[in-house]
Amino acid sequence: MRIAIIGAGGVGGLLGGLLARSGTEVCMLARGAHADAIRAHGIRVDSPLGRFTAPIAAVSDDPAALGPADAVLVAVKAWQVAELAPRLAPLVARGGVAVPLQNGVDAAERLAAALGDAHVAGGLIEVLSWIDGPGSVKHVGATPRVKIGERGAAAAQRSARLETLAVALRGAGAECEVVADVDRVTWEKFLLVEPWGTVAAASRAPIGVVRTVPETRALLIGAMEELARLARARGVKIADDAVAQALAILDSVPYEATASMQRDLGAGRPSELSDQTGAVIRLGRDAGVPVRIHQILHAALLPQERAARGELARFART
């Protein structure tokens, strides 16, 4: 099996390294010093699953230069998907399938708009990993957990292509499950990561503070409940106790943990604000579901996002 990794950051670099170590042919879309280091020396991984360096068959900043693949794991930031999607067509031209692994709920639709429904499945990953220097990825905590599934009418059928991908990921050391309702598991993850990232970014505090200050915890729960109402209004069959399950997970996360959107905003980098908090607002408007908490938090965070994107003059963050 030949697997293309689109975005060699914490998620893509880790999965690509694990797959390459297991003997799968891996190519990677990467750029700059990170790409140069991977091309010259392979991808270095520091993980509970091992410390190793794995060679990558091809590394380029041009998707067309990577050649066709059986599976394409799209691991760039959510806000990069729409612009990048049309450029991935050569990778799936021979029947390959693209699987998005972003935080959010609309990456698969954006990929399908460019590549066609037949070439896109749904997916998500639960992992804590990041770039630790050029050509190097750091992974801590639990084993990566990947869930993938067919979308739309194809969801009712057994997917041989996704089963093959799952076997490759399991053989590399990740956990991988092919699920029948990928929309449900994607929204249940979104119910966890989006309110966490949005509330924590606004409060500029780690999850341990967010969950223990009563007023901030109430804000977090309110944002979760808004998102749950939105999911159900859109026909997504999330669990009856989805909010309680997500809150229980956040109550078990290390006190000092932060969300990726929170880290990007805090560092003055472009974030997934539009694709997480903004997506809730857009989808809520379409479904006629009020999401007032999200509207307020989005408005509070928007100046930082626009400054990071050069749309506002930089200002001091206190």
C-alpha positions as CSV (number, residue, x, y, z in Angstrom):
1,M,0.0,0.0,0.0
2,R,1.2,3.5,-0.8
3,I,0.1,6.3,1.6
4,A,0.5,10.0,1.1
5,I,0.7,12.2,4.1
6,I,-0.5,15.7,3.5
7,G,1.0,17.9,6.1
8,A,4.0,16.5,8.1
9,G,3.2,18.2,11.4
10,G,2.5,16.5,14.7
11,V,-0.3,14.3,13.3
12,G,1.0,13.7,9.8
13,G,4.6,13.4,10.8
14,L,3.8,10.9,13.6
15,L,1.6,8.7,11.4
16,G,4.0,8.9,8.5
17,G,6.9,7.9,10.6
18,L,5.1,5.0,12.2
19,L,3.8,3.7,8.8
20,A,7.3,4.0,7.2
21,R,8.9,2.2,10.1
22,S,6.4,-0.7,9.6
23,G,7.4,-1.1,5.9
24,T,4.5,0.9,4.2
25,E,5.6,3.1,1.3
26,V,5.0,6.7,2.5
27,C,5.3,10.0,0.7
28,M,4.8,13.4,2.4
29,L,3.7,16.9,1.5
30,A,5.9,19.3,3.6
31,R,7.8,22.5,3.1
32,G,10.7,24.6,4.3
33,A,13.4,23.4,6.7
34,H,11.1,20.6,7.9
35,A,10.8,19.2,4.4
36,D,14.5,19.5,3.8
37,A,15.4,17.6,7.0
38,I,12.9,14.8,6.2
39,R,14.2,14.5,2.7
40,A,17.8,14.3,3.8
41,H,17.5,12.2,7.0
42,G,14.0,10.8,7.2
43,I,11.4,11.7,9.9
44,R,12.5,11.4,13.5
45,V,9.9,10.3,16.0
46,D,10.1,10.5,19.8
47,S,7.1,8.5,21.1
48,P,6.0,6.0,23.7
49,L,5.8,3.7,20.7
50,G,9.6,4.1,20.2
51,R,12.3,6.6,19.3
52,F,13.4,6.1,15.7
53,T,14.1,7.7,12.3
54,A,12.2,6.4,9.3
55,P,13.1,7.1,5.6
56,I,10.3,8.7,3.5
57,A,10.0,7.6,-0.1
58,A,9.2,11.1,-1.5
59,V,9.0,14.6,0.1
60,S,7.7,17.6,-1.8
61,D,5.7,20.8,-1.4
62,D,3.9,20.0,-4.6
63,P,1.2,17.3,-4.3
64,A,1.5,16.4,-8.0
65,A,5.2,15.5,-7.5
66,L,4.3,12.8,-5.0
67,G,2.5,10.5,-7.5
68,P,-0.7,8.5,-7.0
69,A,-1.5,6.9,-3.7
70,D,-3.9,4.3,-2.4
71,A,-4.8,6.5,0.6
72,V,-4.2,10.1,1.3
73,L,-4.2,11.2,5.0
74,V,-4.9,14.9,5.0
75,A,-3.4,16.3,8.2
76,V,-3.0,20.1,7.5
77,K,-4.9,22.7,9.6
78,A,-8.6,22.9,8.9
79,W,-8.3,26.4,7.4
80,Q,-5.8,25.1,4.7
81,V,-8.1,22.3,3.4
82,A,-10.3,24.3,1.0
83,E,-7.3,25.9,-0.8
84,L,-5.3,22.7,-0.9
85,A,-8.0,20.2,-1.9
86,P,-8.0,20.8,-5.7
87,R,-4.2,20.2,-5.8
88,L,-4.7,16.7,-4.3
89,A,-6.5,15.4,-7.4
90,P,-3.4,13.7,-8.9
91,L,-2.9,11.7,-5.7
92,V,-6.4,10.0,-5.9
93,A,-6.5,9.8,-9.7
94,R,-6.1,6.0,-9.8
95,G,-8.9,5.3,-7.3
96,G,-7.2,6.5,-4.1
97,V,-9.2,7.7,-1.1
98,A,-8.6,10.9,0.9
99,V,-9.2,10.9,4.6
100,P,-9.3,14.2,6.6
101,L,-7.9,14.1,10.1
102,Q,-8.6,17.8,11.1
103,N,-10.4,19.1,14.1
104,G,-13.8,20.2,12.8
105,V,-16.8,18.8,10.9
106,D,-16.6,20.1,7.3
107,A,-13.2,19.0,6.0
108,A,-14.6,16.0,4.2
109,E,-17.2,18.1,2.5
110,R,-14.5,20.5,1.3
111,L,-12.4,17.7,0.0
112,A,-15.4,16.1,-1.8
113,A,-16.3,19.4,-3.5
114,A,-12.9,19.3,-5.1
115,L,-12.2,15.6,-5.5
116,G,-15.6,14.0,-5.8
117,D,-17.5,12.0,-3.2
118,A,-16.1,8.7,-4.4
119,H,-12.6,9.8,-3.5
120,V,-13.3,11.0,0.1
121,A,-14.1,9.2,3.3
122,G,-14.5,10.6,6.8
123,G,-12.0,10.4,9.6
124,L,-10.6,11.7,12.9
125,I,-7.6,11.1,15.2
126,E,-7.1,11.5,18.9
127,V,-3.4,12.1,19.7
128,L,-1.1,14.6,21.4
129,S,1.9,15.3,19.1
130,W,3.8,18.2,17.6
131,I,6.8,19.3,15.5
132,D,9.8,19.2,17.8
133,G,12.3,20.8,15.4
134,P,13.0,20.4,11.6
135,G,12.4,16.8,10.6
136,S,11.4,15.8,14.2
137,V,8.0,15.0,15.8
138,K,7.2,14.5,19.5
139,H,4.3,12.3,20.7
140,V,3.2,12.0,24.3
141,G,0.4,10.2,26.1
142,A,-1.9,7.6,24.7
143,T,-1.5,5.6,21.5
144,P,-2.9,7.4,18.5
145,R,-6.6,6.5,17.9
146,V,-7.9,6.8,14.4
147,K,-11.5,6.3,13.3
148,I,-12.4,6.2,9.6
149,G,-15.6,5.6,7.8
150,E,-17.4,5.9,4.4
151,R,-19.7,8.8,3.9
152,G,-23.3,9.1,2.6
153,A,-24.8,6.1,0.8
154,A,-21.5,4.2,0.9
155,A,-21.6,4.2,4.7
156,A,-23.9,1.2,4.7
157,Q,-21.4,-0.9,2.8
158,R,-18.3,-2.7,4.0
159,S,-15.4,-0.7,2.8
160,A,-12.5,-2.8,1.6
161,R,-10.3,0.2,0.9
162,L,-10.7,1.5,4.5
163,E,-10.2,-1.9,6.0
164,T,-6.9,-2.1,4.1
165,L,-5.9,1.3,5.4
166,A,-6.9,0.3,8.9
167,V,-4.7,-2.8,8.7
168,A,-1.7,-0.7,7.7
169,L,-2.3,1.8,10.6
170,R,-2.7,-1.0,13.1
171,G,0.4,-2.7,11.8
172,A,2.3,0.6,12.4
173,G,1.2,0.8,16.0
174,A,-1.8,3.1,15.9
175,E,-5.3,2.0,17.0
176,C,-7.7,2.2,14.0
177,E,-11.4,1.5,13.8
178,V,-13.6,1.5,10.7
179,V,-16.9,2.9,11.9
180,A,-20.4,2.7,10.4
181,D,-21.4,6.3,11.3
182,V,-18.4,8.5,10.8
183,D,-20.5,11.7,11.1
184,R,-21.5,10.8,14.7
185,V,-18.0,10.1,15.9
186,T,-16.7,13.2,14.1
187,W,-19.3,15.4,15.8
188,E,-18.7,13.8,19.2
189,K,-15.0,14.6,18.9
190,F,-15.9,18.2,17.8
191,L,-18.1,18.4,20.9
192,L,-14.9,17.8,23.0
193,V,-12.3,19.9,21.2
194,E,-14.2,22.9,19.9
195,P,-15.7,24.2,23.2
196,W,-12.4,23.4,24.9
197,G,-10.4,25.4,22.4
198,T,-12.8,28.3,22.2
199,V,-13.4,28.8,25.9
200,A,-9.7,28.2,26.8
201,A,-8.5,30.6,24.2
202,A,-10.8,33.3,25.5
203,S,-9.9,32.7,29.1
204,R,-6.1,32.2,28.2
205,A,-6.0,29.4,30.8
206,P,-5.1,25.7,30.8
207,I,-7.9,23.2,31.0
208,G,-7.3,22.6,34.7
209,V,-8.3,26.3,35.4
210,V,-11.2,26.3,32.9
211,R,-12.8,23.2,34.5
212,T,-12.4,24.3,38.1
213,V,-13.4,28.0,38.1
214,P,-17.2,27.6,38.5
215,E,-18.1,30.5,36.1
216,T,-15.8,29.3,33.4
217,R,-16.9,25.7,33.8
218,A,-20.5,26.8,33.3
219,L,-19.4,28.6,30.1
220,L,-17.7,25.5,28.9
221,I,-20.8,23.3,29.5
222,G,-23.0,25.9,27.9
223,A,-20.9,25.9,24.7
224,M,-21.0,22.1,24.7
225,E,-24.8,22.1,25.0
226,E,-25.1,24.5,22.2
227,L,-23.0,22.3,20.0
228,A,-25.0,19.2,21.0
229,R,-28.3,20.9,20.1
230,L,-26.8,21.9,16.7
231,A,-25.6,18.3,15.9
232,R,-29.0,16.9,16.7
233,A,-30.8,19.6,14.6
234,R,-28.6,18.5,11.7
235,G,-29.7,14.9,12.1
236,V,-26.4,13.7,13.6
237,K,-27.1,10.8,16.1
238,I,-24.7,11.7,18.9
239,A,-25.1,9.9,22.1
240,D,-27.8,11.1,24.6
241,D,-25.0,11.7,27.2
242,A,-22.5,13.1,24.7
243,V,-22.0,16.3,26.7
244,A,-21.4,14.3,29.9
245,Q,-19.0,12.0,28.2
246,A,-17.0,14.9,26.7
247,L,-16.9,16.7,30.0
248,A,-15.7,13.6,31.8
249,I,-12.8,13.4,29.4
250,L,-11.8,17.0,29.9
251,D,-12.0,16.4,33.7
252,S,-9.4,13.7,33.2
253,V,-7.0,15.7,31.0
254,P,-3.8,16.9,32.7
255,Y,-4.3,20.2,34.5
256,E,-1.8,22.1,32.3
257,A,-3.1,20.8,28.9
258,T,-4.0,23.3,26.3
259,A,-5.9,23.0,23.0
260,S,-4.3,23.5,19.6
261,M,-6.5,26.5,18.6
262,Q,-5.7,28.1,22.0
263,R,-1.9,27.6,21.4
264,D,-2.0,29.0,17.9
265,L,-4.0,32.1,19.0
266,G,-1.7,32.6,22.0
267,A,1.4,32.5,19.9
268,G,0.0,34.9,17.3
269,R,-0.4,32.3,14.6
270,P,-3.4,31.8,12.3
271,S,-5.7,29.4,13.9
272,E,-8.8,27.2,13.2
273,L,-11.1,29.8,14.7
274,S,-13.1,30.1,11.5
275,D,-13.3,26.4,11.0
276,Q,-14.2,25.6,14.6
277,T,-16.0,28.4,16.4
278,G,-17.0,30.1,13.1
279,A,-18.3,26.8,11.7
280,V,-20.6,26.4,14.7
281,I,-22.0,29.9,14.0
282,R,-22.5,29.2,10.3
283,L,-24.1,25.8,10.8
284,G,-26.2,27.2,13.6
285,R,-27.5,29.9,11.3
286,D,-28.3,27.4,8.5
287,A,-30.1,25.1,11.0
288,G,-31.9,27.8,12.8
289,V,-30.2,26.9,16.1
290,P,-29.2,29.8,18.4
291,V,-25.5,29.6,19.4
292,R,-25.2,32.9,21.4
293,I,-22.2,31.7,23.5
294,H,-20.2,30.9,20.4
295,Q,-21.1,34.2,18.8
296,I,-19.8,36.1,21.8
297,L,-16.6,34.1,22.2
298,H,-15.9,34.3,18.4
299,A,-16.3,38.1,18.5
300,A,-13.9,38.2,21.5
301,L,-11.2,36.1,19.7
302,L,-11.6,37.6,16.2
303,P,-9.2,40.5,16.7
304,Q,-6.3,38.1,17.6
305,E,-7.1,35.9,14.6
306,R,-7.2,38.9,12.2
307,A,-3.9,40.3,13.6
308,A,-2.3,36.9,13.1
309,R,-3.4,36.9,9.5
310,G,-2.1,40.4,8.8
311,E,-5.6,41.8,8.5
312,L,-5.1,44.1,11.5
313,A,-2.0,45.8,12.9
314,R,-0.3,43.7,15.5
315,F,-1.1,44.6,19.0
316,A,0.2,43.6,22.4
317,R,-1.4,40.5,24.0
318,T,-1.6,40.8,27.7
